[in-house]
Every structure is written in C-alpha cells, then in structure tokens.
Amino acid sequence: MSELITADLVDLDLRGADRHEATAALAGRLAAAGRVTDTEGFLADVRAREAQMPTGIEGGIGIPHARSAHVTAPSLAFGRSEAGIDFGADDGPADLVFLIAAPEGGGSEHMTILASLARRLVHRDFTTALRDAPDAAAAAALINSALA
Amino acid sequence: MKLVAVTSCPTGIAHTYMAAEALEQAAKDAGHEIHVETQGAAGAEALDPADIARADAVIFAADVDVRDKDRFAGKPLVSGPVKRGINHAADMVAEAVAQAEAAPAGPAAAAAPAAPAGPRLGPGGKLRLWLMTGVSYMLPFVAAGGILIALAFVIGGAEIANVVNGGEFQGTTYEAITDPTQILGQAGIAGLMFAIGGLAFSMLVPILAGFIAFGMADRMGIAPGVVGGLIAVNVGAGFLGGLAAGLIAGAIVMALKLIKANQAFAGIMRIVIIPLVGVFAVGFIMLVLIGQPIADAQAWLTDWLAGLSGVNAVLLGVILGAMMGFDLGGPVNKVAYLFGVGALASGDFTVMAAVMAAGMVPPLGLALASVVRPKLFTQAERQSGKAAWLLGAFFITEGAIPFAAADPLRVIPSTMVGGAVAGAVSMAFGASLRAPHGGIWVIPLIGDPGGFIVALLAGTVATGLCAVALKTAWKSKAAQAVDDSALVTI
C-alpha cells in the first residue's frame, strides 16, 4: 500500500482566496499524483461535506475531506498558509489545511489509518512540528511517521 | 469517575476521531476513566455493555444521530456537536462529571426515563458553575497576594503598610514610596512583599469577573469580563461589583454570539465586533449604571454613620461589624473601615478595635466551618480555608472572598453575623486599638487584648456556625455537583 502522503502532496505555500480555492489547489496535487481521477467530481463531494458543517477547528486547522468515488487510494494533501484561510472555526482562519481523500468503498483498514491521522491532529506537539517543518519532504515524513 | 462517550460526524473520517482523542485526553488529564465509541467510517467498535453499565455519565459529541441511544437510557448525558468535543473536550468532561454528581444516586437513576436531550443543569446550577469557574481562577491570586501581605507584616511589622503607602502609624508619619523600583531599597524585602502582594490582590476582582464571563461565553467573554472587573475595582464596587461585571459581560457576549454573521463577516465579528461592543457595553454599564449609585450609597452611609456617633457603643459595633462582613473589602466594608480610621484621628480608639475584629472574622469563621464540616465545602474551598486562617489572622478580610463569591447567598449572611458579634463584643469590652491594620501582629498594642480576643473568637464561631447551618439547611444538589467540576477548569 502506498504511503498516505508524499512530498509532492505537500504545499508549504498554500494560497487561495477562500477555502474552495485552497482545497482546489490541494486537490490538483492529488490528481497529479493519480490519487484522484476526477478533480471536479471530488471537489463537489468535498464541498457537499463542507456545506453540512464547516470543517475548521480551533487552533488554526482546516480539514476539508470526503469519501468519494473519484478517489483511488486513501490520501492526504497538506498545505500551510501564511495568510490563513477561513474554514469556519470559532477562533479564526486556519494556517494548516489537511485535505483528506478517502475512496468510496474503502476497506476499514484504510479508514483506520485516516482515523489515526485525525487523532494526531488534536495534539499540539504534532501541529507545532508541522508548522516548523522546513520543507515538503520533512512534513510528509513527519505525517507518515506519526501514523506508523 | 467513569465516563462513556460516543463521537460521530457526517463523513466519519476526521472529526469523529479527533473528538474521541480530545475527550480521551481531557478525561485522562482530569483523572477520569473514559471509553469512547467512534461511530465513524473505520467501523464502530461498540462500547462494552459492562462499561456502559458502570459509567457515571455519558457524553455525545455528534453531528449525526447517535446509533443505539437506548443503551444509555437513564444515564446523565452531556450532548453537543462533534466540534465541541474537539475544541472544548475538557468542558464536556467537566459537565458530565457535574451531571453525574447532580444525578440522584442509586437504582432510581437507572429506572428514570431517558429524556431526549438528557438532564441539564438548572439555572441555579449553571449560575453556580459560572461563579465557581471565576473563583477557581482567582484562588491563586488570593493565596499568593494574601500570604505575601501577611509575611510582609511578620517581617516588617505592622507599620509596613504605611512605609510603602504612606500615612501615620503610631505617631510616625511615613512618606509614600512613589517610584515602585525603589521599594526594595527604601522599604526592604518586607516592603517589596507588601507591594507585590497588593498588586496580586488588585487582580482578584478582574480575574474573578473575567473568568465568570469565560465560564459563560468562552474565550470571548474574558476581555469584557476583565475590563468590567477593573472598573468594579476603580469605582470601589468590590467583589460583588466584580460578580456583577462578570455576569453582565458573560450575558452580553452570549447575546452577541447569537448574531449570525455571514461567512465573510464572521471573522471580523469574532476578532473586532464582539470584543469592541462587549467591552464598551460592560464598561458603560459598570461606570454609569453601577459606579455612580455605589458612590452615592457610600456617601449616604458615611453621613449616616457620622450621625450615629451618639448611639449606644454596642449597637455601633453591631452595625460596623455587619458592614465589614457584608462585602469583604467592597464599598460597604470600606465605609465602615474608614469610619474606624476617622475615629482614630479624633481620638476614639474603640471603634478601630471593633472594626478590625469584625474584619478578621470572615476568613477565620469560614476557615473554621471548612474544617468542622469539610463535606459542605468544595475541595478548592477547603484548600483556601487553610490560607484563610493566615489571612484572617492578619486582618485580610479578602481571604473570605473565594467562599463568598462561590456562594454569596449563604456565605455573606454568615460573615455579617460573625462581624456583628465580633464588633459588639469588642465594643462591650471597650477594647481599643491605635493601629489601622496588622491583625494579631498588633494585639500587643490593643487596650484590653483579652476582650479583643474574646470578640474575635465569638465572631469566628458565629460565622462558622452560621455558614454550616445555612449550607446544611439550604443545600442545592446542583451546587454540590458543579463544585468539583469547576475545579477541572483550573
């Protein structure tokens, strides 16, 4: 099974006027890596989830995500934004954005990996390390090692 | 405490697990046992029915319907959106603990029908939880400030207050130290401790008000609450003014948060509008609607006391004593204290003795009550009871504030009764005192120290008995329950 995230799925200078543009930028990386087959279709699924309840949580984190038929392998794209992007959290915009892509019929083994990623996100030491990561490879390694 | 929780969210791949992790951490940090069922995409591992049976309370952090809710029927329930479980896990755990303690014990609980939203704290319980939150954040300031001031008296003698702040003590007039950086040089380590203790004390009311508002309206409540508390200090409204400021600030921010702004505007709302409007509204209310009436009332009380000068001495002792015990350093207490200091200047030394005895009684009496009937007090109160012995001994009436702020309706009558008894007995013995502060440290300066000590003991016992009686006779279940949960927020 391929790793959840690789260096080309990391964008340490994520830009976008709003959450949709930021999400689209990250989705582009997933598509380029062949993990998402139909970017527009996938983004529609993400937006549908976002519309139910914004995915931002306190501490500057946005987690747009979807289970989608257009996803081939459980994947994560990670973006860091200096300006911050509003994901609807109570305490302001998110500077760490995690786009989680899960295949529609994903087995529970895949889901378990995503679950343990989600659990890591509530730990300050983890998010702090991600904020301090010097480059994309380091960020990807950090995330993968946290899930090992 | 044993808890079970269920987390779920629309997609079931992110927030479900984040909430589970946050709740597990929060419960562990607060020393509770928790089992969490994640109803997410990775497949829910169902809670062990034995764990559910043993659980004292249930937490739902869920945006979609919890599956098989019937399993939890009859258990105290705290329920909220999944994000609350992530962002405010500690609060949810604290509420669950509070609910568990508020719930009737025994098999009756299991038979109770499950209310759809679960039992919630009534208005009285909520109010007490807010007050306790404020008190729990204030306690370290009381302990640090009060003990520093007491130690300053021990090391520097009772005149240390005048050495630092200026004024006359035992016929010597001191210049106030105007440059705070010179305190160590001019007043020594005792003066430094007195000054630092005083600064810590000056934060009591702002912290109390700020964190009452925090308890009500989360982080956005802090700024309006602290500012309201500062104004309460500035207008001399004391801790009761601080309670009012905190509650007003919390209510205003709660109301402002109800305004639904569209997404683009939401950020500005949180960062600019709510703090701006909240701080101004609280400031306006505290200064204009509360500050002026308090000043008027103080002026009226002062005139009234002056008109009483011919009255029976014991009755004057009762009145001054009750005033000292009423707001513990607040405006009414100040009027009585200044009346005592004024009497000193005109050569009547008995009033000051009565005032000091009555001012020492509230912390001493509550410390006594917390030792005699520890079960009536929260763990935090029992701890502050230990410091209250010392603070009372040094005439630091504020030592009683943590008790009074958490439960004003029961504690203030007790401190008033004890103060009145102490004031009356001291006047009856004709004990006299030429120093305006110092507590037991100035007993050698007292005329008829025996009578003064009898007054002190009588007042202390009266306050202790009253507090125990009131807390026993009129005990709200919710009050007891929220007590220890408020501790969790420290």
Interface residues (C-beta under 8 A of the other chain):
Chain A: R49 Q52 M53 T55 I57 E58 I63 H65 A66 R67 D86 G88 A89 D90 D91 G92 P93 F98 I100 A102 G106 S108 M111 T112 L114 A115 S116 A118 R119 R120 L121 V122 H123
Chain B: C9 P10 T11 I13 A14 H15 T16 Y17 M18 A20 E21 A22 Q25 T38 G40 A41 A42 G43 D63 P81 K83 I86 N87 D218 R219 Q263 A266 G267 R270 I271
